Amino acid sequence: MTGTTGIGWIGAGRMGAAMAGRLLDAGHPVRVWNRTRAKAEALVPRGATVADEVADLGGCDVVFVMVSTSDDLREVLRGLFAGEHLPGTVVDCSTVSAEASAAARAESAKRGVRFVAAPVSGNPHVVAAGGACLVASGDRESFDGVRALLDTIGRTAVYAGPGEVSRLVKLCHNLYLGMMVESLVEVVTLAEKGGVDRAAFLEFLNGTVLASDWVRNRTPDLVGQDWQPTFTTALLRKDFDLGLGAARAEEVPMPVASLVHQIIQAAIGRGHRDDDFLSLYEVQAANAGLRDPR
């Protein structure tokens, strides 16, 4: 991007740090703000500078946002827009509701700031390896203006259309992800209770036409019951709340997703709130009598 005064980055959690790291490794100047300063400082060895206040990022041409919830997005934009200077474009990569996104777009437009909604698919490991996929919406000119940066962060950046349509795309993605994982842990549990070694069953599955890179990559975690979070059960519940809300608004029945929503709630009730969502296996195994209820 010509004439850039640098890139601002809000949110240096697991995903945000991995995404900002892609820009830093490509040689872009990135100034980072995070509510917990130590997380922003962890990017300094890779070339980042740390902002004391979120408003300090206003002098950047482009400011990326990667936060957890709709409320977080509203809060950080209030701080960003309270400064003396304003950015040219805000790119929000968070998974938030269409309503929150539209409100953020409207607040940005009032100040003459362009707004691109660009949620991302991929866990921190996938992002760091350059395998993330981003889906964007807003006006096409604004998307084209940040396309090179999005292509640096991920493998694919798809323009889905105007307004907030990218939010619906990402929610559909996460609904499918949750349903897919629940289906996986159900058949794994059935095989295991029937006397099949869990690792052997997954080795077979990963050699069939039903295999996917995601399942192959997560097989060691499922076999070893390693629930170190790439994406927590609590965040998956948040996205199911949003996705099922969108389905109600569009009058689309979602019987499978609605059931999985309750299973996710059961996993949180059993203590897996901050575990990786692959811990849905623990709920299924306990229900099948393979594990003591937690």
N, C-alpha and C positions, 0 to 999 in steps of 0.2 A: 504494500500500500504506500503510495507516494505521500510525502508530507506528514507522515505519522509522527506523533509525539509520544509514541509508546502505547502499550496495551495495559489496561487495568484489569485486575482479576479479583472478584469478590467470592470468597468461599474456597478454603484450602483443606477441605476434608479429603477423604480417600479418593473420591472421583475428581474433585476440583484440583487437587494437587497433581494427579496423573495427567489431567488435561492441560493445565498450565505448564507442566513439565515438557509436554510435547512442543509447545511454542518456544520455551526457553532453549530446548535442545536444538531447535531450528534457527536459533540466533536472534529471536525477537526480544526486545526489551519489555519485560513484564513487571509491573508494580502490583503487589498483592496485599489485600487486606483480608483479615479473618477475625472473627469475634475472639477466638483464642489465638493470641498473637504468635505463640510458639509454633503453631501449624504453618503460619505464613513464613516464619523464620527458617523453617526446615527447607524451604526452596531457595534460600540465599546462596548456598554453595553451588547451585545450578545456574546462578546469574540473576535471580530475582532481587528486587528491592522491596522493602516493606513499607506500607503506608501506615501512619499512626491513626488516621481517621478515614472512614470510608469516603468522606467528602473530598479527601486529598486526591482521589482518582478522577475527579472531574476534569482535569486538564488532559486526560487521555483521549485520543481519537475514538478508540473502541474500548468499552468496558464489558467484560464477560461476567456473568453471574451464574454460580453453581451452588444453590442452597437446597435445603431439604423440603420446605413447605411453602404454601402460598403466603402464609403470614410472614415467613422469613423474607420472601421476595418483596413484599410491601415495605417491610422495615428497612431493608438495605437500600431500596430506591429512595425512600424518604431521606435517608442520610446522604446518599449520593447527590440528590438534587438540592440539598440544603447548602451546598458549597458555593463559593464565589464563581467557579467555572463549571461548565457542563460538558459532558462528553458528546461526541458526534453521534455515536451509535451505541446502544445497549443490546447485547446478545445474551438472552437468558436461556441457559441450557438445563435448567431445573425441570423436574416433573411436577407441574402445578395444574390447577384447574383452568379451564378455558376462561372462566369468569375473572379469576385473578390475573390471567395473562392479558385479557382485554382491558382491565383497569390499569395495569402497568403500561400498556401501549398508549392508553389515553393520557395518563400522567406524563409520559415521555413526550407525546405529541404537543401537549400544552407548552412545553419548554423548547420545542423545536428539535428534540432529540429523536433520532430514528430508533426503532425497536424491532428486533428480530427474535422470534421465538424459535429456539433450536435445541430441543431436548435430544438426549444422546442415549444410544443403546450400547451396553458394554460395561463390564465390571472394571475396577481399576487395573487389573492385570491385562485385560484385553486393550484398554485404552493405552497403557504404557507401551504395548507392543504395536500400536498403530492400527488396531483392528476395530476401532469404534465406528459406529454408524450414526450420523446425525440427520434429523429431519427438520426442516425449517419452514416457517411461514411468516408472512408479512408482505410488504410490497416487494416486487421483484428487484427493483433497483437497490434497495437496502441489502437484500440477500446477496446480490452480485458484488456489492461493496465489501463484504466480509467473506466471500466464498473462499478466497485463498487461505485465510486463517482457519476456516472450518476444515478445509482439505488437509491442512497441516495437523490438525488435532486428530482427525479420523480417516478411515479408509474411504468412506462414502459420505457425501453430503447431498441430500435429496431436497429439492424445493417442492413442497406439497401444495402450495397455493397461498391465497391471501388470509389475513386475519389469524385465527387461532387454530387452524385445522391441524397443525403439527402436534398440538397438545392431544387431540383425539387419537392421532396415529400412535403416539407414545403410550397412551393409556391402553389402547387395544393390544399393543405389543406386550405390556406388562401383565395384562389379563391373561393373554395366551401363555406367557412364561409361567405364571402361577399355576394355571391349569395343566400345563405340560409337566411341571415338576410333581404335582400331586399324582398324575397318571403314572409317572415313572416310579415314585416311591410305593404306589399300590402294587404294581406288578413285581417290583423287587421284593416286597414283603411276602407276596404270595409264593414266589419261587423259593424264598428263604425258608418260609415255614414248612414248605413241602420237602425240605431237605437239600435244596440246591445251594451251593456256596455262593454268597453274594457276589464275590469277585468273578466267579466263573460265569454267572448269569450275565453280568454287565459286559464281560469280555465277548460273550456270544452276541449280545444285543448290539454292541459297537461294531460288529462285523456284518450286520445286516443292512437292508435298505432303510430301516428305521433309524439308523445311527445319525448322530449330528455332532458337529464339532463341540457344541456346548456340553452334551452328555459325556463325550470322550474326555474333555478337559476337566469335568467335575467328578469323573468316576473315582479318582483316588480319594477325594474328600468324602464321597458317599461310602466307599469301602472302609475307610479309616474313621468314619464318623467325626470328621473334622469340621466343626461349625464356625471356624474363624470367619468373620463376616466379610463377604464381598458386597452383599446387599441384604440388609437385615429383614427379619420377619415383620418388624414394626413398619418399615418403609414399604414393604409389599402390601401390608394391610392398608396403609394410606392410599396407595395407588388403586387398590381394589375399591376402596370407598369412593374415590374420584371416578373410576371407570364405571362402576355400577350406577353412580349418579348420572353420568353421561348417558348410559343406556336407558335409564328411566326417562330422561329428558327427550330422548329420541323414540321412546316407546318400543324399545327393542328388548325382547325377553332374553335373559341370560341365565338359564337354569343351572348349567354346569358351573359357571363363574360364581353364582350365588352360593352354591354348596361349598366350593373351595374357599370362599370368603369366610365361612363359618369354621372351616378346618384351620385356616390361618389364625383365626381368633382363638381356637383351642390350643394351638401351638404357643401363642403368646401367654395364654392362661397357664400353661404348663412350665413357663419360665424361659421360653425361647425368644423373648422380645428382641434382644440385642444379638442373637445368634444369626448366622447365615440362614436364609430361608430354606436351604436344603435340609434343615432340621425338621421340616415337615415329615421326614422319614421317622423321626422319633415318635410322633403322634400316631402314625400308621402302625409302626411296630408295636407300640404299647397297646393299641386297640386290638391288635391281632394276638396279643399274649406273648410277643417275642421280647418285650422289654418291660421292666417295672415302670408303672406310670410315674412321671416326674412331678 
